[in-house]
Amino acid sequence: MVVPPPVRPPTITKFLKPYVLKMHFTNKYVSAQVIHSPTATVASSASSQEKALRESLESHRDVAAAAKIGKILGERLLLKNIPAVLVHLKREQKYHGKVKAVIDNVVQAGVKLV
């Protein structure tokens, strides 16, 4: 006799995981994007290379620029009705400095982290 596995109720994380926040830092620029994993498309992005942001930033690569990118990305996510994202950090990225600035400002904008 084969016993089937127990049926688990669906959790909310199942519905929110498709959106993944990825960040990229170079010696010149800061960029962050939210990717919809099932379709492999970019749902929203923000970068210090954008023409509208270039004039308002003193430096395009410091922690203040990363904070501004996080704030703008959070606002764009809320406009597209994306309430929560999953943060994907690379092996060398730690929750410190620019990474912390981006994530904290996305959360302050009203987007939840899963």
C-alpha positions in Angstrom: 0.0 0.0 0.0 1.4 3.4 -1.0 0.7 6.3 1.3 0.5 9.7 -0.5 2.4 12.6 1.0 0.4 15.0 3.1 -1.2 17.9 1.3 0.2 21.2 2.5 -1.7 24.5 2.1 -0.1 27.0 -0.3 2.0 29.6 1.4 2.2 33.2 0.5 5.9 32.9 -0.4 4.9 30.6 -3.3 3.2 33.5 -5.0 5.8 36.2 -4.2 9.0 34.4 -5.1 9.0 35.1 -8.8 10.3 38.6 -8.3 14.0 38.7 -7.5 16.1 41.8 -6.7 19.6 41.7 -8.2 22.2 44.4 -7.8 25.3 45.2 -9.8 28.1 47.6 -8.7 31.0 48.7 -10.9 33.7 51.3 -10.2 31.6 53.9 -12.0 27.9 53.0 -11.6 25.3 51.4 -9.4 22.4 49.5 -10.9 19.6 47.3 -9.5 16.8 45.4 -11.2 13.9 43.2 -10.3 13.6 40.1 -12.5 10.4 38.0 -13.0 12.0 34.5 -12.8 9.4 32.4 -14.6 9.5 34.5 -17.7 13.1 35.8 -17.3 12.0 39.4 -18.0 13.0 42.5 -16.2 10.0 43.8 -14.2 11.7 47.1 -13.2 15.2 48.6 -13.0 17.1 51.7 -11.8 20.6 52.7 -12.6 22.9 55.7 -11.9 23.5 55.8 -15.7 20.0 57.0 -16.4 20.0 60.4 -18.0 17.5 61.9 -15.5 19.6 60.9 -12.6 23.0 61.9 -13.9 22.6 65.6 -13.1 21.1 65.0 -9.6 23.9 62.8 -8.3 27.3 64.1 -7.3 29.0 60.7 -7.5 27.5 57.8 -9.5 29.1 55.1 -7.4 29.0 55.9 -3.7 26.6 54.9 -0.9 24.4 58.0 -1.5 23.9 57.0 -5.2 23.0 53.5 -4.1 20.4 54.9 -1.6 18.9 57.0 -4.4 18.7 54.0 -6.7 17.0 51.9 -4.0 14.4 54.6 -3.4 13.6 55.1 -7.1 13.4 51.3 -7.6 11.0 50.9 -4.7 8.7 53.6 -6.1 8.8 52.0 -9.5 7.9 48.6 -8.0 4.9 50.0 -6.2 3.7 51.6 -9.4 3.8 48.2 -11.1 1.9 46.6 -8.2 4.8 44.4 -7.0 4.4 44.2 -3.3 7.4 42.0 -2.3 10.7 40.8 -3.7 13.3 38.2 -2.9 16.8 39.5 -2.5 19.5 37.6 -4.4 23.1 38.4 -3.2 26.1 37.1 -5.0 28.7 35.2 -3.0 31.0 38.2 -2.5 28.1 40.6 -1.6 27.5 41.2 2.1 24.7 43.2 3.7 26.9 46.2 4.2 27.6 49.6 2.5 26.0 50.0 -1.0 24.1 46.7 -0.8 22.5 47.8 2.6 21.7 51.2 1.2 19.8 49.8 -1.8 17.9 47.2 0.2 17.0 49.5 3.1 15.6 52.2 0.7 13.6 49.7 -1.3 12.0 48.6 2.1 11.5 52.2 3.1 9.6 52.8 -0.1 7.1 50.2 1.0 8.2 47.0 -0.7 8.4 43.9 1.5 11.3 41.4 1.5 10.6 37.7 1.3 
